[in-house]
Amino acid sequence: MKHRQIKDLLPHYIEDQLDDREREKVAAHLEHCPECQKEQEEYKMLLKAFNYEKQISPADRIRQRFYEQIEKEKQMQPKGVSLEKSYSKKSYGLGQLIRLAACIVLVIGGFYAGRYYQSGQSNLKIVELQKKNEGIKQTAMLSLMENKSASKRIQGVSYVEEFNHPEAKILKALIDRMLIDENPNVRLAAVNALTGFTSSETVRGALVEALEIEKEPVVQLAVMHTLVQIKDKDAVEVMKKLLDKEDTPDFVKEQIKSLIPTIV
């Protein structure tokens, strides 16, 4: 089996989707191919990226110091005198009470200052991890959308839900899947994914273009309904052209007749 064929089978090998014969060939190839070994590890990392989330827990050092200080104060009191009684005016002079109060204020102040500082540091780390995680997710999504398997490309398209504000190259990759993918199910998935980003002029223009070139009725209807929903008047002319085409199915024409009035 050729090197390129092995690379195409790696995703299926990782997810245990190969038959025994293919799995043995891939495993044998991996034993002596560092390039494929590296790609295997990278692919594993990419697939895990969408479920990756690292929790950061603050340390309890400051809190522990607070309790240790309280315990120390207890031990310094005369035997038989409770901590509650030791705080009374009968057991302490004014100077002692002031010193004790100052001590407690310092400990509590240190506790909250430490928590504030630690919280700030943790937030910075979380932001760094989130940025790194976004980059990994983006790489995974783009990689899957170029996969030889149509099901993997659909999986890659669906990952757009992980991004509230996808970068331009992600939208471009989705548009490419909608316009040029050979599989109608992938194109349909891309149309559905792009529905959430119709505020973009680029996306709206691509939807109109898709309606002009699309031949699969189900995908045509999906594109039309999206354009009607956003009331894109540029779509009207294209829909009228579809009405005039002999190869446009009758049920699609019926839909067009009912949809055009809702735009204009």
ZADO-1210 file (C-alpha; in nm, 4 decimals, padded with zeros to 6 digits):
<atoms>
<atom x="00.0000" y="00.0000" z="00.0000" code="MET" pos="1"/>
<atom x="00.1385" y="00.3412" z="-00.1007" code="LYS" pos="2"/>
<atom x="00.2439" y="00.6099" z="00.1443" code="HIS" pos="3"/>
<atom x="-00.0353" y="00.8459" z="00.0337" code="ARG" pos="4"/>
<atom x="-00.2979" y="00.5745" z="00.0792" code="GLN" pos="5"/>
<atom x="-00.1741" y="00.5121" z="00.4314" code="ILE" pos="6"/>
<atom x="-00.2041" y="00.8835" z="00.5141" code="LYS" pos="7"/>
<atom x="-00.5636" y="00.8851" z="00.3887" code="ASP" pos="8"/>
<atom x="-00.6440" y="00.5856" z="00.6080" code="LEU" pos="9"/>
<atom x="-00.4882" y="00.7285" z="00.9258" code="LEU" pos="10"/>
<atom x="-00.8084" y="00.8980" z="01.0539" code="PRO" pos="11"/>
<atom x="-01.0020" y="00.5722" z="01.0113" code="HIS" pos="12"/>
<atom x="-00.7177" y="00.3771" z="01.1751" code="TYR" pos="13"/>
<atom x="-00.7214" y="00.6096" z="01.4769" code="ILE" pos="14"/>
<atom x="-01.0975" y="00.5725" z="01.5138" code="GLU" pos="15"/>
<atom x="-01.0808" y="00.1941" z="01.4607" code="ASP" pos="16"/>
<atom x="-01.2927" y="00.1981" z="01.1448" code="GLN" pos="17"/>
<atom x="-01.0738" y="-00.0263" z="00.9260" code="LEU" pos="18"/>
<atom x="-01.1081" y="-00.3964" z="00.8576" code="ASP" pos="19"/>
<atom x="-00.8408" y="-00.6329" z="00.9890" code="ASP" pos="20"/>
<atom x="-00.6428" y="-00.6390" z="00.6651" code="ARG" pos="21"/>
<atom x="-00.6231" y="-00.2615" z="00.6285" code="GLU" pos="22"/>
<atom x="-00.5482" y="-00.2114" z="00.9977" code="ARG" pos="23"/>
<atom x="-00.2536" y="-00.4531" z="00.9790" code="GLU" pos="24"/>
<atom x="-00.1091" y="-00.2741" z="00.6758" code="LYS" pos="25"/>
<atom x="-00.1369" y="00.0669" z="00.8411" code="VAL" pos="26"/>
<atom x="00.0162" y="-00.0629" z="01.1653" code="ALA" pos="27"/>
<atom x="00.3065" y="-00.2198" z="00.9752" code="ALA" pos="28"/>
<atom x="00.3686" y="00.1035" z="00.7862" code="HIS" pos="29"/>
<atom x="00.3636" y="00.3115" z="01.1065" code="LEU" pos="30"/>
<atom x="00.6399" y="00.0997" z="01.2578" code="GLU" pos="31"/>
<atom x="00.8994" y="00.2332" z="01.0135" code="HIS" pos="32"/>
<atom x="00.7561" y="00.5702" z="00.8990" code="CYS" pos="33"/>
<atom x="00.8329" y="00.8633" z="01.1335" code="PRO" pos="34"/>
<atom x="00.6346" y="01.1035" z="00.9139" code="GLU" pos="35"/>
<atom x="00.3142" y="00.9038" z="00.9497" code="CYS" pos="36"/>
<atom x="00.3815" y="00.8494" z="01.3189" code="GLN" pos="37"/>
<atom x="00.3989" y="01.2252" z="01.3668" code="LYS" pos="38"/>
<atom x="00.0825" y="01.2802" z="01.1627" code="GLU" pos="39"/>
<atom x="-00.0958" y="01.0145" z="01.3670" code="GLN" pos="40"/>
<atom x="-00.0125" y="01.1960" z="01.6916" code="GLU" pos="41"/>
<atom x="-00.1133" y="01.5325" z="01.5470" code="GLU" pos="42"/>
<atom x="-00.4447" y="01.3952" z="01.4265" code="TYR" pos="43"/>
<atom x="-00.5164" y="01.2475" z="01.7686" code="LYS" pos="44"/>
<atom x="-00.4473" y="01.5854" z="01.9246" code="MET" pos="45"/>
<atom x="-00.6736" y="01.7625" z="01.6770" code="LEU" pos="46"/>
<atom x="-00.9660" y="01.5300" z="01.7369" code="LEU" pos="47"/>
<atom x="-00.9293" y="01.5656" z="02.1128" code="LYS" pos="48"/>
<atom x="-00.9097" y="01.9434" z="02.0890" code="ALA" pos="49"/>
<atom x="-01.2860" y="01.9887" z="02.0777" code="PHE" pos="50"/>
<atom x="-01.3281" y="01.8099" z="02.4071" code="ASN" pos="51"/>
<atom x="-01.0214" y="01.9689" z="02.5642" code="TYR" pos="52"/>
<atom x="-01.0704" y="02.1844" z="02.8685" code="GLU" pos="53"/>
<atom x="-00.8184" y="02.2310" z="03.1425" code="LYS" pos="54"/>
<atom x="-00.9388" y="02.3309" z="03.4878" code="GLN" pos="55"/>
<atom x="-00.7238" y="02.5576" z="03.7019" code="ILE" pos="56"/>
<atom x="-00.7836" y="02.5402" z="04.0778" code="SER" pos="57"/>
<atom x="-00.6405" y="02.8071" z="04.3068" code="PRO" pos="58"/>
<atom x="-00.4101" y="02.6936" z="04.5861" code="ALA" pos="59"/>
<atom x="-00.5291" y="02.6946" z="04.9479" code="ASP" pos="60"/>
<atom x="-00.2004" y="02.8282" z="05.0890" code="ARG" pos="61"/>
<atom x="-00.3376" y="03.1682" z="05.1970" code="ILE" pos="62"/>
<atom x="-00.6485" y="03.0178" z="05.3536" code="ARG" pos="63"/>
<atom x="-00.4341" y="02.7678" z="05.5455" code="GLN" pos="64"/>
<atom x="-00.2143" y="03.0461" z="05.6833" code="ARG" pos="65"/>
<atom x="-00.5255" y="03.2224" z="05.8152" code="PHE" pos="66"/>
<atom x="-00.6380" y="02.9160" z="06.0082" code="TYR" pos="67"/>
<atom x="-00.2851" y="02.8552" z="06.1373" code="GLU" pos="68"/>
<atom x="-00.2720" y="03.2102" z="06.2748" code="GLN" pos="69"/>
<atom x="-00.6041" y="03.1628" z="06.4537" code="ILE" pos="70"/>
<atom x="-00.4780" y="02.8354" z="06.6034" code="GLU" pos="71"/>
<atom x="-00.1600" y="03.0081" z="06.7175" code="LYS" pos="72"/>
<atom x="-00.3663" y="03.2743" z="06.8944" code="GLU" pos="73"/>
<atom x="-00.5598" y="03.0015" z="07.0742" code="LYS" pos="74"/>
<atom x="-00.2447" y="02.8358" z="07.1977" code="GLN" pos="75"/>
<atom x="-00.1095" y="03.1649" z="07.3342" code="MET" pos="76"/>
<atom x="-00.4088" y="03.2069" z="07.5682" code="GLN" pos="77"/>
<atom x="-00.3935" y="03.0961" z="07.9376" code="PRO" pos="78"/>
<atom x="-00.5280" y="02.7471" z="08.0014" code="LYS" pos="79"/>
<atom x="-00.8945" y="02.7316" z="08.0769" code="GLY" pos="80"/>
<atom x="-00.9694" y="03.0527" z="07.8905" code="VAL" pos="81"/>
<atom x="-01.1741" y="03.0119" z="07.5703" code="SER" pos="82"/>
<atom x="-01.1042" y="03.2080" z="07.2571" code="LEU" pos="83"/>
<atom x="-01.4413" y="03.3787" z="07.2905" code="GLU" pos="84"/>
<atom x="-01.3620" y="03.4952" z="07.6445" code="LYS" pos="85"/>
<atom x="-01.0117" y="03.6018" z="07.5483" code="SER" pos="86"/>
<atom x="-01.1606" y="03.8662" z="07.3214" code="TYR" pos="87"/>
<atom x="-01.3553" y="04.0301" z="07.6045" code="SER" pos="88"/>
<atom x="-01.2486" y="04.3540" z="07.7770" code="LYS" pos="89"/>
<atom x="-01.2118" y="04.1676" z="08.1070" code="LYS" pos="90"/>
<atom x="-00.9291" y="03.9477" z="07.9749" code="SER" pos="91"/>
<atom x="-00.7483" y="04.2066" z="07.7612" code="TYR" pos="92"/>
<atom x="-00.6349" y="04.5620" z="07.7990" code="GLY" pos="93"/>
<atom x="-00.7019" y="04.8135" z="07.5271" code="LEU" pos="94"/>
<atom x="-00.3495" y="04.7771" z="07.3831" code="GLY" pos="95"/>
<atom x="-00.3830" y="04.3985" z="07.3621" code="GLN" pos="96"/>
<atom x="-00.7191" y="04.4245" z="07.1898" code="LEU" pos="97"/>
<atom x="-00.5745" y="04.6685" z="06.9340" code="ILE" pos="98"/>
<atom x="-00.2787" y="04.4390" z="06.8623" code="ARG" pos="99"/>
<atom x="-00.5060" y="04.1360" z="06.8254" code="LEU" pos="100"/>
<atom x="-00.7437" y="04.3256" z="06.5967" code="ALA" pos="101"/>
<atom x="-00.4531" y="04.4511" z="06.3855" code="ALA" pos="102"/>
<atom x="-00.3161" y="04.0967" z="06.3563" code="CYS" pos="103"/>
<atom x="-00.6512" y="03.9604" z="06.2371" code="ILE" pos="104"/>
<atom x="-00.6946" y="04.2490" z="05.9902" code="VAL" pos="105"/>
<atom x="-00.3488" y="04.1838" z="05.8446" code="LEU" pos="106"/>
<atom x="-00.4128" y="03.8121" z="05.8081" code="VAL" pos="107"/>
<atom x="-00.7536" y="03.8614" z="05.6478" code="ILE" pos="108"/>
<atom x="-00.6161" y="04.1382" z="05.4265" code="GLY" pos="109"/>
<atom x="-00.3315" y="03.9117" z="05.3171" code="GLY" pos="110"/>
<atom x="-00.5783" y="03.6326" z="05.2483" code="PHE" pos="111"/>
<atom x="-00.7962" y="03.8412" z="05.0169" code="TYR" pos="112"/>
<atom x="-00.4999" y="04.0170" z="04.8537" code="ALA" pos="113"/>
<atom x="-00.3477" y="03.6786" z="04.7804" code="GLY" pos="114"/>
<atom x="-00.6741" y="03.5499" z="04.6389" code="ARG" pos="115"/>
<atom x="-00.7084" y="03.8601" z="04.4211" code="TYR" pos="116"/>
<atom x="-00.3554" y="03.8260" z="04.2863" code="TYR" pos="117"/>
<atom x="-00.3933" y="03.4533" z="04.2336" code="GLN" pos="118"/>
<atom x="-00.7284" y="03.5025" z="04.0625" code="SER" pos="119"/>
<atom x="-00.5684" y="03.7519" z="03.8225" code="GLY" pos="120"/>
<atom x="-00.2854" y="03.5105" z="03.7428" code="GLN" pos="121"/>
<atom x="-00.5317" y="03.2241" z="03.6921" code="SER" pos="122"/>
<atom x="-00.7451" y="03.4354" z="03.4605" code="ASN" pos="123"/>
<atom x="-00.4383" y="03.5171" z="03.2496" code="LEU" pos="124"/>
<atom x="-00.3538" y="03.1487" z="03.2248" code="LYS" pos="125"/>
<atom x="-00.7118" y="03.0636" z="03.1321" code="ILE" pos="126"/>
<atom x="-00.7095" y="03.3268" z="02.8548" code="VAL" pos="127"/>
<atom x="-00.3804" y="03.1873" z="02.7225" code="GLU" pos="128"/>
<atom x="-00.5190" y="02.8329" z="02.7237" code="LEU" pos="129"/>
<atom x="-00.8394" y="02.9440" z="02.5545" code="GLN" pos="130"/>
<atom x="-00.6426" y="03.1151" z="02.2765" code="LYS" pos="131"/>
<atom x="-00.4283" y="02.8070" z="02.2285" code="LYS" pos="132"/>
<atom x="-00.7379" y="02.5871" z="02.2344" code="ASN" pos="133"/>
<atom x="-00.9080" y="02.8066" z="01.9714" code="GLU" pos="134"/>
<atom x="-00.6063" y="02.7695" z="01.7456" code="GLY" pos="135"/>
<atom x="-00.6068" y="02.3916" z="01.7823" code="ILE" pos="136"/>
<atom x="-00.9797" y="02.3737" z="01.7150" code="LYS" pos="137"/>
<atom x="-00.9422" y="02.5894" z="01.4059" code="GLN" pos="138"/>
<atom x="-00.6632" y="02.3692" z="01.2731" code="THR" pos="139"/>
<atom x="-00.8720" y="02.0596" z="01.3406" code="ALA" pos="140"/>
<atom x="-01.1745" y="02.2029" z="01.1648" code="MET" pos="141"/>
<atom x="-00.9824" y="02.3127" z="00.8557" code="LEU" pos="142"/>
<atom x="-00.8004" y="01.9796" z="00.8413" code="SER" pos="143"/>
<atom x="-01.1227" y="01.7787" z="00.8606" code="LEU" pos="144"/>
<atom x="-01.2877" y="01.9868" z="00.5874" code="MET" pos="145"/>
<atom x="-01.0083" y="01.8818" z="00.3519" code="GLU" pos="146"/>
<atom x="-01.0397" y="01.5147" z="00.4437" code="ASN" pos="147"/>
<atom x="-01.0981" y="01.2592" z="00.1686" code="LYS" pos="148"/>
<atom x="-01.3972" y="01.1179" z="00.3576" code="SER" pos="149"/>
<atom x="-01.7257" y="01.3053" z="00.3083" code="ALA" pos="150"/>
<atom x="-01.8361" y="01.2158" z="00.6623" code="SER" pos="151"/>
<atom x="-01.5190" y="01.3741" z="00.8004" code="LYS" pos="152"/>
<atom x="-01.5773" y="01.6877" z="00.5943" code="ARG" pos="153"/>
<atom x="-01.9295" y="01.7111" z="00.7351" code="ILE" pos="154"/>
<atom x="-01.7838" y="01.6665" z="01.0834" code="GLN" pos="155"/>
<atom x="-01.5399" y="01.9486" z="01.0156" code="GLY" pos="156"/>
<atom x="-01.8190" y="02.1753" z="00.8893" code="VAL" pos="157"/>
<atom x="-02.0275" y="02.1066" z="01.2005" code="SER" pos="158"/>
<atom x="-01.7447" y="02.2227" z="01.4268" code="TYR" pos="159"/>
<atom x="-01.8194" y="02.5833" z="01.3275" code="VAL" pos="160"/>
<atom x="-02.0626" y="02.5796" z="01.6228" code="GLU" pos="161"/>
<atom x="-01.7539" y="02.5938" z="01.8480" code="GLU" pos="162"/>
<atom x="-01.6758" y="02.9472" z="01.7239" code="PHE" pos="163"/>
<atom x="-01.8819" y="03.2520" z="01.8144" code="ASN" pos="164"/>
<atom x="-01.6766" y="03.4743" z="01.5838" code="HIS" pos="165"/>
<atom x="-01.4962" y="03.2543" z="01.3297" code="PRO" pos="166"/>
<atom x="-01.2026" y="03.4004" z="01.1416" code="GLU" pos="167"/>
<atom x="-01.2238" y="03.4847" z="00.7720" code="ALA" pos="168"/>
<atom x="-01.0384" y="03.1688" z="00.6696" code="LYS" pos="169"/>
<atom x="-01.2965" y="02.9517" z="00.8457" code="ILE" pos="170"/>
<atom x="-01.5816" y="03.1229" z="00.6611" code="LEU" pos="171"/>
<atom x="-01.3870" y="03.0873" z="00.3362" code="LYS" pos="172"/>
<atom x="-01.3409" y="02.7146" z="00.4003" code="ALA" pos="173"/>
<atom x="-01.7154" y="02.6771" z="00.4628" code="LEU" pos="174"/>
<atom x="-01.7954" y="02.8723" z="00.1461" code="ILE" pos="175"/>
<atom x="-01.5600" y="02.6485" z="-00.0523" code="ASP" pos="176"/>
<atom x="-01.7387" y="02.3391" z="00.0812" code="ARG" pos="177"/>
<atom x="-02.0725" y="02.4899" z="-00.0227" code="MET" pos="178"/>
<atom x="-01.9577" y="02.5866" z="-00.3714" code="LEU" pos="179"/>
<atom x="-01.7168" y="02.3177" z="-00.4853" code="ILE" pos="180"/>
<atom x="-01.7542" y="02.0067" z="-00.2712" code="ASP" pos="181"/>
<atom x="-01.8401" y="01.7045" z="-00.4818" code="GLU" pos="182"/>
<atom x="-02.0741" y="01.5601" z="-00.2182" code="ASN" pos="183"/>
<atom x="-02.4232" y="01.7204" z="-00.1940" code="PRO" pos="184"/>
<atom x="-02.4519" y="01.6273" z="00.1753" code="ASN" pos="185"/>
<atom x="-02.1350" y="01.8227" z="00.2509" code="VAL" pos="186"/>
<atom x="-02.2640" y="02.1192" z="00.0499" code="ARG" pos="187"/>
<atom x="-02.5932" y="02.1058" z="00.2391" code="LEU" pos="188"/>
<atom x="-02.4108" y="02.0938" z="00.5732" code="ALA" pos="189"/>
<atom x="-02.2071" y="02.3971" z="00.4690" code="ALA" pos="190"/>
<atom x="-02.5210" y="02.5910" z="00.3747" code="VAL" pos="191"/>
<atom x="-02.6727" y="02.5159" z="00.7151" code="ASN" pos="192"/>
<atom x="-02.3500" y="02.6188" z="00.8883" code="ALA" pos="193"/>
<atom x="-02.3305" y="02.9484" z="00.6992" code="LEU" pos="194"/>
<atom x="-02.6893" y="03.0339" z="00.7909" code="THR" pos="195"/>
<atom x="-02.5609" y="03.1613" z="01.1231" code="GLY" pos="196"/>
<atom x="-02.3269" y="03.4134" z="00.9571" code="PHE" pos="197"/>
<atom x="-02.5493" y="03.5874" z="00.7028" code="THR" pos="198"/>
<atom x="-02.4597" y="03.9254" z="00.8536" code="SER" pos="199"/>
<atom x="-02.1401" y="03.8915" z="00.6487" code="SER" pos="200"/>
<atom x="-02.1648" y="04.0413" z="00.3019" code="GLU" pos="201"/>
<atom x="-01.9194" y="03.7792" z="00.1782" code="THR" pos="202"/>
<atom x="-02.1447" y="03.4993" z="00.3015" code="VAL" pos="203"/>
<atom x="-02.4554" y="03.6543" z="00.1450" code="ARG" pos="204"/>
<atom x="-02.2805" y="03.6907" z="-00.1890" code="GLY" pos="205"/>
<atom x="-02.1600" y="03.3298" z="-00.1724" code="ALA" pos="206"/>
<atom x="-02.5142" y="03.2069" z="-00.1049" code="LEU" pos="207"/>
<atom x="-02.6401" y="03.3857" z="-00.4174" code="VAL" pos="208"/>
<atom x="-02.3539" y="03.2352" z="-00.6158" code="GLU" pos="209"/>
<atom x="-02.4360" y="02.8891" z="-00.4790" code="ALA" pos="210"/>
<atom x="-02.7953" y="02.9261" z="-00.5931" code="LEU" pos="211"/>
<atom x="-02.6759" y="03.0058" z="-00.9453" code="GLU" pos="212"/>
<atom x="-02.4563" y="02.6966" z="-00.9803" code="ILE" pos="213"/>
<atom x="-02.6220" y="02.4383" z="-00.7535" code="GLU" pos="214"/>
<atom x="-02.7902" y="02.1439" z="-00.9300" code="LYS" pos="215"/>
<atom x="-02.9085" y="01.9374" z="-00.6341" code="GLU" pos="216"/>
<atom x="-03.2722" y="02.0332" z="-00.5541" code="PRO" pos="217"/>
<atom x="-03.2419" y="01.9787" z="-00.1780" code="VAL" pos="218"/>
<atom x="-02.9393" y="02.2064" z="-00.1589" code="VAL" pos="219"/>
<atom x="-03.1085" y="02.4609" z="-00.3874" code="GLN" pos="220"/>
<atom x="-03.4048" y="02.4795" z="-00.1532" code="LEU" pos="221"/>
<atom x="-03.1831" y="02.5158" z="00.1534" code="ALA" pos="222"/>
<atom x="-02.9991" y="02.8067" z="-00.0077" code="VAL" pos="223"/>
<atom x="-03.3239" y="02.9704" z="-00.1212" code="MET" pos="224"/>
<atom x="-03.4833" y="02.9512" z="00.2222" code="HIS" pos="225"/>
<atom x="-03.1732" y="03.1076" z="00.3776" code="THR" pos="226"/>
<atom x="-03.1765" y="03.3929" z="00.1257" code="LEU" pos="227"/>
<atom x="-03.5493" y="03.4454" z="00.1744" code="VAL" pos="228"/>
<atom x="-03.5052" y="03.4518" z="00.5503" code="GLN" pos="229"/>
<atom x="-03.2586" y="03.7410" z="00.5228" code="ILE" pos="230"/>
<atom x="-03.4655" y="03.8987" z="00.2412" code="LYS" pos="231"/>
<atom x="-03.1735" y="03.9206" z="00.0016" code="ASP" pos="232"/>
<atom x="-03.3139" y="04.0898" z="-00.3088" code="LYS" pos="233"/>
<atom x="-03.0166" y="03.9791" z="-00.5194" code="ASP" pos="234"/>
<atom x="-03.1581" y="03.6285" z="-00.4992" code="ALA" pos="235"/>
<atom x="-03.4804" y="03.7208" z="-00.6814" code="VAL" pos="236"/>
<atom x="-03.3189" y="03.7439" z="-01.0240" code="GLU" pos="237"/>
<atom x="-03.1476" y="03.4087" z="-00.9799" code="VAL" pos="238"/>
<atom x="-03.4711" y="03.2450" z="-00.8637" code="MET" pos="239"/>
<atom x="-03.6531" y="03.3790" z="-01.1701" code="LYS" pos="240"/>
<atom x="-03.3842" y="03.2257" z="-01.3919" code="LYS" pos="241"/>
<atom x="-03.4395" y="02.8920" z="-01.2216" code="LEU" pos="242"/>
<atom x="-03.8093" y="02.9212" z="-01.3035" code="LEU" pos="243"/>
<atom x="-03.7227" y="02.9511" z="-01.6713" code="ASP" pos="244"/>
<atom x="-03.4914" y="02.6516" z="-01.6774" code="LYS" pos="245"/>
<atom x="-03.6412" y="02.3307" z="-01.8105" code="GLU" pos="246"/>
<atom x="-03.4288" y="02.1088" z="-01.5878" code="ASP" pos="247"/>
<atom x="-03.5508" y="02.2746" z="-01.2671" code="THR" pos="248"/>
<atom x="-03.7821" y="02.0223" z="-01.0920" code="PRO" pos="249"/>
<atom x="-04.1477" y="02.1205" z="-01.0671" code="ASP" pos="250"/>
<atom x="-04.1520" y="02.1101" z="-00.6861" code="PHE" pos="251"/>
<atom x="-03.8580" y="02.3520" z="-00.6772" code="VAL" pos="252"/>
<atom x="-04.0424" y="02.5861" z="-00.9150" code="LYS" pos="253"/>
<atom x="-04.3483" y="02.5750" z="-00.6904" code="GLU" pos="254"/>
<atom x="-04.1317" y="02.6726" z="-00.3955" code="GLN" pos="255"/>
<atom x="-03.9780" y="02.9584" z="-00.5922" code="ILE" pos="256"/>
<atom x="-04.3213" y="03.0940" z="-00.6876" code="LYS" pos="257"/>
<atom x="-04.4262" y="03.0986" z="-00.3249" code="SER" pos="258"/>
<atom x="-04.0987" y="03.2429" z="-00.1944" code="LEU" pos="259"/>
<atom x="-04.0350" y="03.5323" z="-00.4347" code="ILE" pos="260"/>
<atom x="-04.3313" y="03.7416" z="-00.3072" code="PRO" pos="261"/>
<atom x="-04.1974" y="03.7172" z="00.0469" code="THR" pos="262"/>
<atom x="-03.8744" y="03.8904" z="-00.0580" code="ILE" pos="263"/>
<atom x="-04.0154" y="04.1662" z="-00.2780" code="VAL" pos="264"/>
</atoms>
